[in-house]
Amino acid sequence: MRSRSWHGTKLARSLAAVALAAAAGFPQIAHARVAGGAGARADCYAEFDGITAIPNSHPPRVECVDGDACDQDGVCGNGFCEFNIRLCVNQNDPDIPVCRPPRDGLARLKVVPPRFSELADGLDLTKSTCGESYSVAVAAHRGPFGPDRPGRQQLRVIAWARNATPTVDSDEVTLVCVPRPRNSPCGPTTTTTTVPTTTTTTLPTTTTTVATTTTTRPTTTTTVATTTTTAPTTTTTTTVATTTTTVATTTTTVATTTTTVPTTSTTVATTTTTTTTTITLVNGCDPATATDLTGQPVTVTFSGAPTFAYSPKCFVASAGTRVTFSGSFQFHPLVGGEVVNGAKVPDPLSPITPTGTGTSASFTLTTPGTYPFYCDIHALPFGMEGAAFIVPTTATTTTVATTTTTVATTTTTVATTTTTVPTTTTVTTTTTATTSTTNTTSTTSTSSTTTTTVPLCAPIVVGQPIPNTYVLRGATGEKRCTTNSAANRFASCISDAGCGNTAGACMSLPWVTADGQVMPFSTGTQTTFTVTAPGTFPTCEHSVCIPCGNPNASCPGIPGCEVPDNPNGCVPRGTQGCCDQPGFIVPTFFVNILGGLCSRVDQIACGGGVVNTSNPQTGDNDVNKTGDTSDPGADCCYNGHPASECLNNTNLNDDPSLTAQGGCNTNGAGKDYKGKIVRTIGNGSRDADGIHFRLVTPELSTTWTDGQSPPGTCAPGSTYDDGELLVSQLILKAEPTTAGASGSFTDQNGDGCKRAGAGFIAASNLQTDGPIAVPGAQAGGPARPQSYDGTQGSVAAAVSEVFSGPNSPIRDIGFVAITPFMPADVVPAQSCSCTVEPGCPE
C-alpha cells in the first residue's frame, strides 16, 4: 500500500513511530465513505473511502484531533493529522439507492487541488473499482504567536459520466486537524527496548594421553574489577536580597491668622480639608503623564519580542484625531477594551474595532473620553496594552468691540413778545393779543435689507467642488460574521463563538462568500470615478462615471483565456478581453480553499452609479436583486435562434419552456449563463446620515490554481496562464452600496423552478435561496456611509445571484461582498462618459 503525503520528509521521519504505535495496540479507526455534492442521483459516480464525515455537515467535514486514533501517523502532538483516503468510482452504494453507476463508466475524472491527483492513479474508469490508499497530512495551527486553531484541507473530485444522466458528480470534503488540547496532553510513550542476547557456546573437550608423558597446562583466571563511581549531588541555594524602601511623609501645617477689626467683630471660620487622591490607571496609563499629542495625527507602532509593547502606549489627543495603528495584526490582534484584574474585557462599543489581519488600521476618535486597547494574545503574559485619552478641541472666541454713539438733540424755544403801545387819541385804550402757533412734523424713514441664502449640497471631499475625479481605496475593517454563520449573520464578532460557533465564520473585513465558501478579499481594491455635473439641493444625488477605455483590449491578467480555440475552457466573455483603462481595480489575491487558489477581478465595460451628499440624508440607495434561473428575460438570446428572433441582443419573447431547458437541475436550467435578475433600488426608508456611494461595474471574476506560485499560495501579481487549472469564471455586475443590500432566488415565471445550483450557502441548506440581507447603519449592519467631515470612511455591501454556466460545477450561486473603504480622495481630473447597458441576465 502506498502511503504518500504532501509533507513528505516529515512523514518519512515518523514511519518508525507509526510501527511502534501499531505494535503498542493503537485502536483502528472505523472507515466509511463520503459522497455528496452534485445531488444524490450522481453521488455514487465517485466517493472518498476510508474516512468518516460528521453527520449533516455541508460540505462533508472530517475532523480529527492530533494524536487520536483517527490520526494515522501514530504520533501524538506533532502538529499534524494524517488521513488515509482512497477514491472509489462507479459504486453500487446501498447508502445511495437512488444512484445508479453509469453503464459505460466515466469519461473523465479530475482531482482538485492537482497535487492530490495521485488519488486517481491506476483507476479503471470503466469499472467499479477503488484506488490505492493515499496519505493526506493536515497541519494544525499552534502558537506561540497565535491561538491554537484547526487546520483545514479541502479535496474535490469531479467525475464526468459517459452516456448517462446526470452527467457530472462533484464531491467535496474538508479534512480538519484539531490541535491537541493543552489540558489533554499526550499519554505516556511505551518504548520497547530489545537487550542484546549473550550466547555461550561450549566447545567439546579433547583429552590426549601420550604414553609415559603427561603435560598439564597452567590455567590463568583473570578478574576484571568493576568500579562504580557515584557522583555527589550538589544543592545550590540562592538567596535574593529584598530591599524595602520607606518614603518619608512630610506634613506641612499652614498657620491661620485671625484679624479683629475694631468696631466690627467678624468671625472667620477656617476649615482645613485634607484630600487624598487615588489615581486609577487605565491599562497602566495615567492621563497626567501620558504623551501629549493634541492637535496632531497619531501613529501607534507595535511589535513582538523582546518589547511586546505599543509606542506610544499612553497618549492624549484632540477630539476628531485619526489614530493609526501600524504593525502585524496577524500576530498581535488589536481589541478595543481594558485589562482589569488579570482579565481581558473587550468593549463592543469602542471605535477601536477588533482587527486581526493586515498591517495598518486607522480609527477616528471623535468623542472626548478614554479609549483603552490591548493585544488579544500578549496583553496578559506581557502587558501589551495602552490607552488614548481624547480631550475636547480648544475653541477660540474673538470679541469685537461695538461702539454706540448717541447724538444729543437740542430743542430751542424762542419766545415772541408782541407789545402794543397804547395810542391815546381819546380817553379809550385798546389792547390787541396775537397768538402764534407753530406745527413741527417729524418724518422717520426705515431702510430694510433682506439676504436670501440658497442651501448647498455637502461636498464629497471637504473644501473641494463636487464636479471632480475621485478615488475610493480599500481598507481593513472590523470582524463580522459571514453568510454561512449559524447565528448572528453579518453581526460584529470577536471570535467564532459569536457566530454560532461556525468554524472560521468570524472574519475581518473585507471578505466575499459564494456558495458558502468564505474568501478574504483584497484590501488593494480601488475605484476611480468622475462627477461631471453636481445634483441639486435637496436631493444632492450626483451621477458618476467609472472609466474603462477599450473593453476588448488584451487582458494582461488572464492570458490563458486568449489562447486560440480556448483549450482552457474560459467563458465566452473571458475570451474577448477587458478594459485597458479600468477605473475599478482588484489585484490578484489568495483564496484559502481547495489547497490554495489565486483569484482576480477584471473590469469588462464602463460603469456608473451615484453619490448622495444630502444633509440631512434624503436618498434611498438600498439595492435588492432577485434571480430566476429558468426565466431568461428580455435580455437573453439563445444560441441557434434565427436572427429574426434575436435582434441587437434582445430576445423577442422566445424563452424555451423548463422542459426544453432540461428541467430544474444542474444539467438543465442550471447549465447555461442565462436567467433573469431583477434589480430594485430603494426600500422606502431614507438612508442613514452621511455620504452614500452606489456604484455598478461589469466585471469578470477568474479563480485558478497557479502553477507559478509555491504550493498552497498565490504569489502577488500572479496571472492565469495557459495550461493552469481554471476553477471558476463568473460574469458579475456587482453594485456595492453603502446603504444596504439584499438578494434571493425567486420563481418569477411560475414554473416551479428558481435555482439549479449551490445558492448563497449550499444546495442542501434551507436558507440558501435567501433572502440574504446586509443591513445598513440604521439597522446596526456593516454597510455605512462616509462621514460628512471626511474623518470616517464607508463600508459597501453587494449581494447578487450568478448563473455560472456549464464550466462550473456549482452552477447557480449567490455571492455577498462587504468591503470597507478609506475616505474619498480627489485625484487628477479624468474625462468620462458612460451609459451602463442592460444585458443578459440582468
Beta strands, then each sheet from edge to edge (+ up, - down):
strand 1: 33-34
strand 2: 46-49
strand 3: 61-65
strand 4: 80-89
strand 5: 106-112
strand 6: 129-130
strand 7: 134-139
strand 8: 151-161
strand 9: 168-178
strand 10: 291-292
strand 11: 298-303
strand 12: 309-311
strand 13: 314-318
strand 14: 321-326
strand 15: 334-340
strand 16: 343-346
strand 17: 360-365
strand 18: 369-375
strand 19: 385-391
strand 20: 468-473
strand 21: 479-481
strand 22: 506-508
strand 23: 511-514
strand 24: 517-520
strand 25: 526-531
strand 26: 541-546
strand 27: 584-591
strand 28: 597-603
strand 29: 607-612
strand 30: 623-628
strand 31: 646-647
strand 32: 650-651
strand 33: 676-681
strand 34: 692-705
strand 35: 725-734
strand 36: 741-745
strand 37: 772-774
strand 38: 795-803
strand 39: 812-820
strand 40: 825-827
sheet 1: 1+ 2- 4+ 6-
sheet 2: 1+ 2- 4+ 7-
sheet 3: 3+ 9+ 8- 5+
sheet 4: 10+ 13+ 19+ 18- 15+ 16-
sheet 5: 12+ 11- 14- 17+
sheet 6: 26+ 29- 34+ 28- 27+ 25- 20+ 40-
sheet 7: 21+ 22-
sheet 8: 24+ 23- 39+ 38-
sheet 9: 26+ 29- 34+ 35-
sheet 10: 33+ 30- 36- 37+
sheet 11: 31+ 32-
end
